[in-house]
Structure formats: C-alpha cells, structure tokens
Amino acid sequence: MSNSVSAFISELIRDANQIEKLGDFEKSRMLERAVTTIKDMREQLGLLPGSTLRDPVIDLQIAAELIPLGHTDDGKVKRAMLEAAEILRTLKIVRDANDELKKL
C-alpha cells in the first residue's frame, strides 16, 4: 500500500499543477479519493481527529462538494489538492515509522 499512497500523492500534486486541464468531475473525484484515503490511513494508525481541533478533511470534503456546483475556483481546488497531498505524506511517514518500530 505504501507504493500506492506514494503514487496517489504524486497524482494529487501533478493534477494540482495542471488544474486548468482537469474537468470538474476529475477535480471533485480526486478530492473525494483523498478524503477516503486520509480517513482509511487515520483508522489504520488509530488516529481520530480531535473534537476540539478543526479537521482539515472536512474542508477537503466541502471543496469536493462545491466543485460541481461551480462555487469554487481553480486556485482553491489546487490548494485543497496540495493540502491533501501534505496530509497523506505526513500520514505515510507516521505509518512507515510505525512499521519500522514493529520490526525492532
């Protein structure tokens, strides 16, 4: 799964950098995939969002829902994709570190 997460992170960054070439469906779908992947990785790691902290995944979900309605611009979608990539990168680092610790 590590390679698939790395590939997805690369895909998010690539799409963010070519945002003007994507249709609304593709933009929305990428963010929806990111949200699902983030939630899955959090669950695997036993990380639940704190009730007192703002969860950036909610912002990503809202951005994905606003795209087909035409209520967001490419700049906001690009930022959301890059934020999703950053979150996934961080979760991957944590997961990889946990895997290494289990080997000890």
ROVO-656803 format. One line per field, with one value per atom (N, C-alpha, C, O, CB): atom name; residue in one letter; x, y, z. Coordinates in steps of 0.2 Angstrom, whole numbers, always signed. Glycine has a CB too. Example, Ala and Ser with C-alpha at 12.3 -4.5 7.8 and 13.67 -1.06 7.14 Angstrom:
residues 2
atom: [N|CA|C|O|CB|N|CA|C|O|CB]
rest: [A|A|A|A|A|S|S|S|S|S]
xx: [+66|+62|+66|+71|+57|+64|+68|+64|+67|+70]
yy: [-28|-22|-16|-17|-22|-11|-5|+0|+6|-3]
zz: [+39|+39|+39|+42|+45|+35|+36|+39|+40|+29]
***
This chain:
residues 104
atom: [N|CA|C|O|CB|N|CA|C|O|CB|N|CA|C|O|CB|N|CA|C|O|CB|N|CA|C|O|CB|N|CA|C|O|CB|N|CA|C|O|CB|N|CA|C|O|CB|N|CA|C|O|CB|N|CA|C|O|CB|N|CA|C|O|CB|N|CA|C|O|CB|N|CA|C|O|CB|N|CA|C|O|CB|N|CA|C|O|CB|N|CA|C|O|CB|N|CA|C|O|CB|N|CA|C|O|CB|N|CA|C|O|CB|N|CA|C|O|CB|N|CA|C|O|CB|N|CA|C|O|CB|N|CA|C|O|CB|N|CA|C|O|CB|N|CA|C|O|CB|N|CA|C|O|CB|N|CA|C|O|CB|N|CA|C|O|CB|N|CA|C|O|CB|N|CA|C|O|CB|N|CA|C|O|CB|N|CA|C|O|CB|N|CA|C|O|CB|N|CA|C|O|CB|N|CA|C|O|CB|N|CA|C|O|CB|N|CA|C|O|CB|N|CA|C|O|CB|N|CA|C|O|CB|N|CA|C|O|CB|N|CA|C|O|CB|N|CA|C|O|CB|N|CA|C|O|CB|N|CA|C|O|CB|N|CA|C|O|CB|N|CA|C|O|CB|N|CA|C|O|CB|N|CA|C|O|CB|N|CA|C|O|CB|N|CA|C|O|CB|N|CA|C|O|CB|N|CA|C|O|CB|N|CA|C|O|CB|N|CA|C|O|CB|N|CA|C|O|CB|N|CA|C|O|CB|N|CA|C|O|CB|N|CA|C|O|CB|N|CA|C|O|CB|N|CA|C|O|CB|N|CA|C|O|CB|N|CA|C|O|CB|N|CA|C|O|CB|N|CA|C|O|CB|N|CA|C|O|CB|N|CA|C|O|CB|N|CA|C|O|CB|N|CA|C|O|CB|N|CA|C|O|CB|N|CA|C|O|CB|N|CA|C|O|CB|N|CA|C|O|CB|N|CA|C|O|CB|N|CA|C|O|CB|N|CA|C|O|CB|N|CA|C|O|CB|N|CA|C|O|CB|N|CA|C|O|CB|N|CA|C|O|CB|N|CA|C|O|CB|N|CA|C|O|CB|N|CA|C|O|CB|N|CA|C|O|CB|N|CA|C|O|CB|N|CA|C|O|CB|N|CA|C|O|CB|N|CA|C|O|CB|N|CA|C|O|CB|N|CA|C|O|CB|N|CA|C|O|CB|N|CA|C|O|CB|N|CA|C|O|CB|N|CA|C|O|CB|N|CA|C|O|CB|N|CA|C|O|CB|N|CA|C|O|CB|N|CA|C|O|CB|N|CA|C|O|CB|N|CA|C|O|CB|N|CA|C|O|CB|N|CA|C|O|CB|N|CA|C|O|CB|N|CA|C|O|CB|N|CA|C|O|CB]
rest: [M|M|M|M|M|S|S|S|S|S|N|N|N|N|N|S|S|S|S|S|V|V|V|V|V|S|S|S|S|S|A|A|A|A|A|F|F|F|F|F|I|I|I|I|I|S|S|S|S|S|E|E|E|E|E|L|L|L|L|L|I|I|I|I|I|R|R|R|R|R|D|D|D|D|D|A|A|A|A|A|N|N|N|N|N|Q|Q|Q|Q|Q|I|I|I|I|I|E|E|E|E|E|K|K|K|K|K|L|L|L|L|L|G|G|G|G|G|D|D|D|D|D|F|F|F|F|F|E|E|E|E|E|K|K|K|K|K|S|S|S|S|S|R|R|R|R|R|M|M|M|M|M|L|L|L|L|L|E|E|E|E|E|R|R|R|R|R|A|A|A|A|A|V|V|V|V|V|T|T|T|T|T|T|T|T|T|T|I|I|I|I|I|K|K|K|K|K|D|D|D|D|D|M|M|M|M|M|R|R|R|R|R|E|E|E|E|E|Q|Q|Q|Q|Q|L|L|L|L|L|G|G|G|G|G|L|L|L|L|L|L|L|L|L|L|P|P|P|P|P|G|G|G|G|G|S|S|S|S|S|T|T|T|T|T|L|L|L|L|L|R|R|R|R|R|D|D|D|D|D|P|P|P|P|P|V|V|V|V|V|I|I|I|I|I|D|D|D|D|D|L|L|L|L|L|Q|Q|Q|Q|Q|I|I|I|I|I|A|A|A|A|A|A|A|A|A|A|E|E|E|E|E|L|L|L|L|L|I|I|I|I|I|P|P|P|P|P|L|L|L|L|L|G|G|G|G|G|H|H|H|H|H|T|T|T|T|T|D|D|D|D|D|D|D|D|D|D|G|G|G|G|G|K|K|K|K|K|V|V|V|V|V|K|K|K|K|K|R|R|R|R|R|A|A|A|A|A|M|M|M|M|M|L|L|L|L|L|E|E|E|E|E|A|A|A|A|A|A|A|A|A|A|E|E|E|E|E|I|I|I|I|I|L|L|L|L|L|R|R|R|R|R|T|T|T|T|T|L|L|L|L|L|K|K|K|K|K|I|I|I|I|I|V|V|V|V|V|R|R|R|R|R|D|D|D|D|D|A|A|A|A|A|N|N|N|N|N|D|D|D|D|D|E|E|E|E|E|L|L|L|L|L|K|K|K|K|K|K|K|K|K|K|L|L|L|L|L]
xx: [+4|+0|+4|+2|-5|+10|+15|+16|+16|+21|+17|+18|+12|+13|+21|+6|+0|-1|-4|-6|+0|+0|+4|+3|+1|+11|+16|+13|+14|+22|+11|+8|+2|+2|+6|-2|-8|-6|-8|-13|-1|+2|+5|+3|+7|+9|+11|+6|+6|+16|+1|-5|-9|-10|-10|-9|-13|-8|-11|-13|-2|+2|+2|+2|+10|+3|+3|-4|-4|+4|-9|-16|-16|-19|-21|-14|-14|-10|-12|-11|-5|-1|-3|-1|+6|-8|-11|-19|-23|-10|-21|-28|-32|-38|-29|-30|-34|-35|-40|-30|-32|-33|-38|-41|-27|-40|-45|-52|-53|-43|-57|-64|-66|-63|-68|-72|-75|-75|-74|-82|-78|-78|-72|-71|-81|-66|-60|-57|-54|-55|-58|-56|-60|-57|-57|-66|-70|-68|-68|-78|-67|-66|-59|-58|-66|-54|-48|-48|-45|-43|-52|-53|-56|-55|-56|-62|-65|-61|-61|-71|-57|-52|-47|-45|-48|-45|-40|-43|-40|-38|-50|-53|-54|-52|-60|-56|-56|-50|-49|-59|-44|-38|-35|-33|-33|-36|-34|-38|-35|-36|-45|-49|-46|-46|-56|-45|-43|-36|-35|-42|-31|-25|-25|-22|-20|-29|-30|-33|-31|-35|-38|-41|-35|-35|-47|-31|-26|-21|-19|-22|-20|-15|-18|-15|-12|-25|-28|-29|-29|-25|-28|-28|-35|-38|-23|-38|-45|-44|-41|-50|-48|-47|-50|-55|-51|-47|-49|-56|-56|-44|-60|-66|-65|-70|-71|-59|-58|-54|-54|-55|-51|-47|-51|-56|-41|-50|-53|-50|-44|-52|-54|-52|-51|-56|-56|-45|-44|-48|-49|-37|-50|-53|-60|-63|-54|-63|-70|-69|-74|-73|-64|-63|-62|-64|-57|-58|-57|-64|-65|-52|-68|-75|-79|-82|-78|-79|-83|-81|-85|-83|-74|-71|-74|-75|-64|-73|-75|-83|-85|-74|-87|-94|-96|-101|-98|-92|-93|-91|-94|-89|-86|-84|-89|-90|-79|-94|-99|-104|-108|-102|-105|-109|-107|-110|-111|-100|-97|-96|-95|-101|-95|-94|-87|-86|-99|-82|-75|-71|-74|-73|-65|-61|-55|-54|-59|-51|-46|-40|-37|-43|-39|-34|-36|-32|-34|-42|-44|-44|-42|-52|-46|-45|-38|-36|-49|-34|-27|-24|-20|-23|-26|-23|-26|-22|-26|-32|-35|-31|-30|-43|-30|-26|-19|-17|-26|-16|-9|-10|-5|-6|-15|-16|-17|-14|-22|-21|-22|-16|-14|-27|-12|-5|-1|+3|-2|-1|+3|+1|+5|+3|-6|-8|-7|-4|-16|-7|-6|+2|+3|-8|+6|+13|+15|+19|+17|+12|+13|+11|+14|+9|+5|+2|+6|+7|-5|+9|+13|+20|+22|+15|+22|+29|+27|+31|+31|+22|+20|+19|+21|+13|+15|+14|+21|+22|+9|+25|+32|+36|+39|+35|+36|+39|+36|+40|+39|+30|+27|+29|+30|+19|+29|+31|+38|+40|+30|+43|+50|+50|+54|+54|+46|+47|+44|+47|+42|+40|+37|+42|+42|+31|+47|+52|+57|+61|+55|+58|+63|+62|+66|+64]
yy: [-6|+0|+6|+12|+0|+6|+11|+14|+21|+10|+10|+12|+16|+21|+7|+13|+16|+23|+27|+11|+24|+30|+35|+41|+30|+33|+37|+39|+45|+34|+35|+36|+41|+45|+30|+40|+45|+52|+56|+42|+52|+59|+62|+68|+58|+58|+61|+63|+69|+56|+59|+61|+67|+71|+55|+68|+74|+80|+85|+74|+80|+86|+87|+93|+84|+82|+83|+86|+91|+76|+84|+87|+94|+98|+82|+95|+102|+107|+112|+102|+104|+109|+109|+113|+106|+105|+105|+106|+104|+99|+110|+111|+113|+111|+115|+117|+120|+115|+116|+126|+110|+104|+99|+95|+101|+100|+95|+97|+103|+93|+93|+94|+94|+92|+89|+97|+97|+90|+89|+100|+85|+78|+76|+73|+74|+77|+74|+78|+75|+76|+84|+88|+85|+84|+96|+85|+83|+75|+74|+83|+71|+64|+63|+59|+60|+67|+67|+69|+66|+72|+74|+76|+71|+70|+83|+68|+63|+57|+54|+61|+55|+49|+51|+47|+48|+57|+60|+59|+57|+67|+61|+61|+54|+52|+64|+49|+42|+39|+36|+38|+41|+38|+41|+37|+40|+47|+50|+47|+45|+58|+46|+43|+35|+33|+43|+32|+25|+24|+20|+22|+29|+29|+31|+28|+33|+36|+38|+32|+30|+44|+28|+22|+17|+14|+20|+16|+10|+12|+8|+10|+19|+21|+22|+24|+27|+22|+23|+30|+32|+19|+35|+42|+44|+43|+45|+47|+50|+58|+60|+47|+62|+69|+71|+68|+72|+76|+78|+82|+86|+82|+82|+86|+93|+97|+83|+95|+102|+106|+112|+103|+102|+104|+104|+100|+100|+109|+109|+103|+103|+116|+99|+94|+96|+98|+88|+96|+98|+94|+96|+99|+88|+83|+86|+85|+76|+89|+92|+98|+98|+95|+102|+107|+104|+106|+111|+98|+95|+92|+92|+89|+89|+87|+92|+92|+83|+98|+104|+106|+107|+109|+106|+109|+104|+106|+109|+97|+92|+93|+93|+85|+95|+96|+102|+103|+95|+107|+114|+114|+118|+119|+110|+110|+109|+113|+104|+104|+103|+108|+109|+96|+112|+117|+124|+129|+118|+124|+130|+135|+141|+133|+133|+138|+138|+141|+137|+137|+137|+138|+137|+130|+141|+142|+137|+134|+149|+137|+133|+134|+129|+133|+140|+141|+138|+135|+149|+138|+134|+127|+123|+136|+124|+117|+115|+110|+115|+119|+117|+117|+112|+122|+122|+122|+116|+113|+129|+114|+108|+102|+98|+108|+101|+95|+95|+90|+95|+101|+101|+100|+97|+108|+102|+101|+93|+90|+105|+90|+83|+79|+74|+81|+81|+78|+79|+74|+81|+84|+85|+81|+78|+93|+81|+76|+69|+66|+77|+67|+60|+59|+53|+58|+63|+62|+61|+57|+68|+66|+65|+59|+55|+71|+56|+50|+44|+39|+49|+45|+39|+39|+34|+41|+45|+45|+42|+38|+52|+43|+40|+33|+29|+43|+31|+24|+20|+14|+22|+23|+19|+19|+14|+23|+24|+24|+19|+15|+31|+18|+13|+6|+1|+13|+5|-1|-3|-9|-1|+2|+1|-1|-5|+7|+2|+1|-6|-10|+6|-9|-15|-21|-26|-17|-19|-24|-24|-29|-21|-20|-20|-25|-26|-13]
zz: [+0|+0|+0|-2|+6|+3|+3|-4|-5|+6|-9|-16|-19|-22|-20|-17|-20|-17|-20|-19|-10|-7|-10|-12|+1|-11|-14|-21|-23|-15|-25|-32|-32|-36|-35|-27|-26|-24|-27|-21|-20|-18|-24|-25|-13|-28|-34|-39|-42|-38|-40|-44|-42|-46|-44|-35|-32|-34|-36|-25|-33|-35|-42|-44|-32|-46|-53|-56|-60|-57|-53|-55|-53|-56|-52|-47|-44|-48|-49|-37|-51|-55|-62|-66|-55|-64|-71|-70|-74|-75|-65|-63|-69|-69|-57|-73|-78|-84|-88|-81|-84|-89|-86|-90|-90|-80|-77|-77|-77|-70|-78|-78|-71|-67|-82|-70|-63|-60|-54|-63|-64|-61|-59|-53|-67|-63|-61|-55|-50|-67|-54|-48|-42|-37|-49|-42|-37|-35|-29|-39|-40|-39|-35|-31|-45|-37|-34|-26|-22|-37|-25|-18|-14|-8|-18|-17|-14|-12|-7|-18|-17|-16|-10|-6|-22|-10|-5|+2|+7|-6|+3|+9|+11|+17|+8|+7|+8|+11|+16|+3|+7|+9|+15|+19|+3|+17|+23|+29|+34|+23|+28|+33|+34|+40|+31|+29|+30|+33|+38|+23|+31|+34|+42|+46|+31|+43|+50|+54|+60|+51|+52|+55|+56|+62|+51|+51|+52|+57|+61|+45|+58|+63|+70|+75|+61|+70|+76|+78|+84|+82|+73|+74|+72|+67|+70|+77|+76|+77|+81|+81|+73|+74|+80|+83|+68|+84|+90|+89|+84|+93|+94|+94|+95|+93|+99|+98|+99|+93|+93|+105|+89|+83|+77|+76|+83|+73|+66|+62|+61|+63|+59|+55|+47|+44|+55|+45|+38|+33|+27|+36|+35|+30|+28|+23|+33|+33|+32|+27|+22|+39|+27|+22|+15|+10|+24|+15|+8|+6|+0|+9|+10|+8|+5|+0|+14|+9|+7|+0|-5|+12|-1|-8|-13|-19|-7|-12|-17|-19|-24|-14|-14|-15|-19|-22|-8|-18|-21|-28|-32|-17|-30|-37|-42|-47|-38|-42|-47|-47|-52|-46|-41|-41|-43|-44|-33|-45|-48|-43|-44|-53|-36|-31|-28|-23|-25|-33|-31|-37|-42|-27|-36|-42|-42|-37|-42|-47|-48|-43|-41|-55|-41|-35|-29|-26|-34|-27|-21|-21|-17|-19|-27|-28|-28|-25|-35|-31|-31|-24|-22|-35|-20|-13|-9|-5|-10|-11|-7|-9|-5|-9|-15|-18|-15|-12|-25|-14|-11|-4|-1|-13|+0|+7|+8|+13|+10|+4|+4|+3|+7|-1|-2|-3|+3|+5|-9|+7|+13|+18|+22|+15|+19|+25|+23|+28|+25|+17|+15|+16|+19|+8|+15|+15|+23|+25|+12|+27|+34|+37|+41|+38|+35|+37|+35|+39|+35|+29|+26|+30|+32|+19|+32|+36|+43|+45|+37|+46|+53|+52|+56|+55|+47|+46|+45|+47|+40|+40|+39|+45|+46|+34|+50|+56|+60|+64|+59|+61|+65|+62|+66|+65|+56|+53|+55|+56|+45|+55|+56|+64|+66|+55|+68|+75|+77|+81|+79|+73|+74|+72|+75|+70|+68|+66|+71|+71|+59|+76|+81|+86|+91|+84]
***
